[in-house]
Amino acid sequence: STAGAGLRRARGRLDRVGLAALPDNLSPMSEYIVVKPKEASDTTESGILLSASKAERPLEGEVVAVGPGAVDPDTGDRIPVWAEVGKSVVYGKYAAEKVSFDGEDYFLLRDRSVLLGYDGEEASLDTVRVPVGKLLVKLRRKTGETTGGILLSQAAQKADTDTGDVVAIGEGVRAKDGRVEPMAIAVGDVVRFRYGDEVSLAFGKDEFRIINYEDCLARWKE
């Protein structure tokens, strides 16, 4: 089958480059991916802090297999997964299902649950990759007024919303038919967003959030 051939090719690539081995009897279905977890660390050498709170800290791992993609119920087309074999991803601990094979632990999670990806051994601002439908936003200090002169009311500054500068975006937004449409937000925009499934990052004294596109309330340029 096409899915089986893809898994055989993935295992071949893993064997050649020396990445984590995938059990022969573990095959992800639909949009699920298989991740080999990495050792958790508070801070990477490049200075990115994944979360100040251990209770909120997301998990990291290496993608060792991906499913063939979910089937769109209206068109019957396959929606390809974003995650790639051999790449590293960050995901929420409550979004993953732990499985064990031959004494090794793996996690199964939906492709849509991936918060961000990165190339190399650790995440940095230069290596971070943002999934479809997500943005990386640098938070602003709460002064009540933006540099462009927009005054934010107290209601706009309530705890469940925030403002930040967009520093990276996914390649677009997934439409209902599976197509990826361009975002109406660009790098350099300022956005007001609602807290939801975001993940906290820090670099030096700056704080960042990975947020969903649909959680953005407004955007503007300064």
VEXKOLNU-609009 format. One line per field, with one value per residue (C-alpha): z, x, y; residue in one letter. Coordinates in Angstrom, 1 decimal, always signed. Layout:
! residues N
c3: [Z|...];
c1: [X|...];
c2: [Y|...];
residuo: [a|...];
This chain:
! residues 222
c3: [+0.0|-0.3|+3.5|+3.9|+1.2|+3.0|+6.3|+4.7|+3.1|+6.4|+8.2|+5.5|+5.9|+9.7|+9.4|+7.0|+9.1|+12.5|+13.9|+16.4|+15.2|+14.6|+15.7|+12.7|+14.2|+15.1|+12.2|+12.7|+11.1|+9.6|+10.8|+13.8|+14.1|+16.2|+18.3|+20.2|+23.3|+24.1|+27.5|+29.0|+29.8|+31.3|+28.9|+25.7|+25.0|+22.7|+25.7|+24.7|+27.8|+26.9|+30.0|+33.4|+35.0|+35.0|+35.2|+31.9|+30.2|+26.7|+25.6|+22.8|+20.6|+17.2|+14.6|+13.6|+11.5|+10.1|+9.0|+5.5|+6.6|+7.5|+4.9|+4.2|+4.8|+2.0|-0.8|+0.1|-0.4|+1.9|+3.9|+4.2|+7.7|+8.4|+10.6|+8.8|+9.8|+11.3|+12.5|+16.1|+17.4|+20.6|+21.8|+24.9|+27.3|+27.4|+23.6|+23.4|+24.0|+25.5|+24.1|+24.9|+22.6|+23.5|+26.5|+24.5|+25.0|+22.1|+21.9|+19.5|+18.7|+16.1|+13.6|+14.5|+18.1|+17.1|+18.6|+16.7|+15.0|+14.7|+12.8|+14.6|+18.2|+20.0|+19.4|+18.7|+17.0|+13.9|+13.7|+14.8|+12.2|+12.7|+11.7|+9.4|+11.2|+13.9|+14.7|+16.8|+18.7|+20.8|+23.7|+24.5|+27.9|+29.1|+28.9|+27.8|+24.6|+21.5|+19.8|+17.0|+19.5|+19.7|+23.3|+24.6|+27.1|+30.4|+28.9|+26.0|+28.5|+30.6|+31.5|+28.7|+25.9|+25.0|+22.4|+20.5|+17.4|+14.9|+14.3|+12.4|+10.8|+9.3|+5.6|+5.7|+7.1|+6.4|+4.7|+5.2|+1.9|+3.0|+0.9|+2.5|+2.1|+2.8|+6.2|+6.5|+8.9|+8.1|+9.9|+11.4|+12.2|+15.7|+16.9|+19.7|+20.5|+22.9|+25.1|+24.1|+23.3|+23.2|+24.4|+26.3|+25.2|+26.4|+24.8|+27.1|+28.6|+25.8|+26.1|+23.1|+22.5|+19.8|+19.1|+16.7|+13.9|+14.9|+18.3|+16.7|+17.3|+15.3|+13.6|+12.7|+11.5|+13.2];
c1: [+0.0|+1.0|+1.1|+3.2|+5.6|+6.0|+6.8|+9.4|+11.0|+11.0|+12.6|+15.2|+16.0|+16.2|+18.6|+20.9|+21.2|+21.3|+18.1|+15.8|+14.6|+10.9|+9.4|+8.1|+4.7|+4.1|+2.4|+0.6|-2.8|-4.6|-3.0|-1.1|+2.6|+5.1|+7.6|+10.6|+10.8|+13.9|+15.4|+13.6|+15.7|+14.9|+16.9|+18.7|+22.3|+20.9|+18.9|+15.4|+13.3|+10.5|+8.4|+9.1|+6.7|+7.5|+3.7|+3.2|+6.4|+5.7|+7.5|+10.1|+10.9|+12.1|+9.5|+10.1|+7.0|+4.0|+0.6|-0.8|-2.9|-6.6|-9.3|-11.4|-15.0|-16.4|-13.9|-12.3|-8.9|-6.0|-4.7|-0.9|+0.7|+3.0|+5.5|+8.5|+10.4|+13.8|+12.6|+12.2|+8.8|+7.4|+4.0|+1.7|+2.1|-1.7|-1.9|+0.2|-0.5|+2.4|+3.2|+6.1|+7.8|+10.7|+11.5|+11.5|+8.9|+7.2|+4.3|+1.4|-0.1|-2.2|-0.2|-2.4|-1.2|+2.4|+3.1|+6.3|+9.2|+12.9|+16.0|+19.1|+19.6|+17.9|+15.3|+16.5|+14.9|+16.9|+15.8|+12.1|+9.5|+5.9|+3.1|+0.2|-2.3|+0.1|+2.2|+5.2|+4.6|+6.9|+5.0|+4.9|+5.1|+1.7|+1.9|-1.7|-0.5|+1.3|+4.2|+1.7|-0.5|-3.3|-4.7|-5.8|-8.7|-8.6|-10.9|-8.6|-5.7|-7.6|-5.7|-7.2|-5.9|-2.5|-0.6|+2.6|+4.8|+4.6|+8.1|+7.2|+4.2|+3.2|+2.9|-0.8|-4.2|-5.8|-9.2|-12.1|-11.3|-7.7|-6.1|-3.6|-4.7|-2.5|-2.7|-4.1|-1.2|+2.4|+5.7|+6.1|+2.4|+1.2|-1.7|-4.1|-4.8|-6.9|-5.2|-5.9|-3.6|-0.5|+3.0|+5.3|+8.9|+11.6|+14.8|+16.9|+14.4|+11.9|+8.8|+7.1|+4.0|+3.0|-0.7|-3.4|-4.4|-8.1|-7.2|-6.1|-8.7|-7.1|-3.8|-2.2|+1.1|+3.3];
c2: [+0.0|+3.6|+4.1|+0.9|+2.0|+5.4|+3.7|+1.4|+4.5|+6.3|+3.4|+3.2|+6.9|+6.5|+3.5|+5.4|+8.5|+6.8|+8.3|+6.6|+3.2|+2.6|-0.7|-2.7|-3.2|+0.5|+2.3|+5.6|+6.0|+9.0|+12.3|+10.7|+10.8|+8.8|+10.7|+9.5|+11.7|+13.7|+14.4|+17.3|+20.4|+23.7|+25.8|+25.1|+26.2|+28.9|+30.3|+29.4|+28.6|+26.3|+27.1|+28.7|+26.2|+22.5|+21.8|+23.7|+22.6|+21.0|+17.9|+17.6|+14.7|+13.4|+12.4|+8.8|+8.1|+10.0|+8.7|+9.1|+12.1|+12.5|+12.1|+15.2|+14.0|+16.3|+15.8|+12.4|+13.9|+13.2|+16.1|+15.8|+16.0|+18.9|+17.0|+15.4|+12.3|+13.2|+16.6|+17.7|+18.9|+20.4|+19.3|+19.6|+16.7|+16.2|+15.9|+12.7|+9.1|+7.1|+3.7|+1.3|-1.2|-3.4|-1.2|+2.0|+4.8|+6.6|+9.1|+9.1|+12.5|+14.2|+16.3|+19.3|+19.0|+19.9|+23.4|+24.0|+22.2|+22.9|+21.6|+20.4|+19.4|+22.3|+25.0|+28.6|+31.6|+30.7|+27.1|+27.2|+26.2|+27.1|+24.7|+25.5|+27.8|+28.9|+32.1|+32.8|+36.1|+38.2|+39.6|+43.3|+44.9|+46.0|+49.8|+50.5|+52.1|+50.8|+52.7|+53.6|+55.4|+52.9|+53.1|+49.7|+49.9|+48.0|+45.4|+44.9|+44.2|+41.7|+38.5|+36.3|+38.4|+39.9|+41.8|+40.9|+41.3|+38.5|+37.1|+33.9|+32.3|+29.0|+28.6|+29.4|+28.4|+25.0|+25.5|+23.1|+21.3|+20.7|+23.4|+25.8|+29.4|+32.4|+34.1|+37.6|+38.2|+38.8|+38.9|+42.3|+42.8|+43.5|+41.2|+41.2|+37.5|+35.4|+32.9|+29.3|+26.4|+28.6|+27.5|+29.8|+30.5|+32.9|+34.2|+36.4|+38.9|+38.5|+36.3|+34.6|+32.6|+30.1|+30.8|+29.6|+31.9|+31.7|+33.1|+36.4|+39.2|+42.0|+43.0|+46.3|+47.7|+50.3];
residuo: [s|t|a|g|a|g|l|r|r|a|r|g|r|l|d|r|v|g|l|a|a|l|p|d|n|l|s|p|m|s|e|y|i|v|v|k|p|k|e|a|s|d|t|t|e|s|g|i|l|l|s|a|s|k|a|e|r|p|l|e|g|e|v|v|a|v|g|p|g|a|v|d|p|d|t|g|d|r|i|p|v|w|a|e|v|g|k|s|v|v|y|g|k|y|a|a|e|k|v|s|f|d|g|e|d|y|f|l|l|r|d|r|s|v|l|l|g|y|d|g|e|e|a|s|l|d|t|v|r|v|p|v|g|k|l|l|v|k|l|r|r|k|t|g|e|t|t|g|g|i|l|l|s|q|a|a|q|k|a|d|t|d|t|g|d|v|v|a|i|g|e|g|v|r|a|k|d|g|r|v|e|p|m|a|i|a|v|g|d|v|v|r|f|r|y|g|d|e|v|s|l|a|f|g|k|d|e|f|r|i|i|n|y|e|d|c|l|a|r|w|k|e];
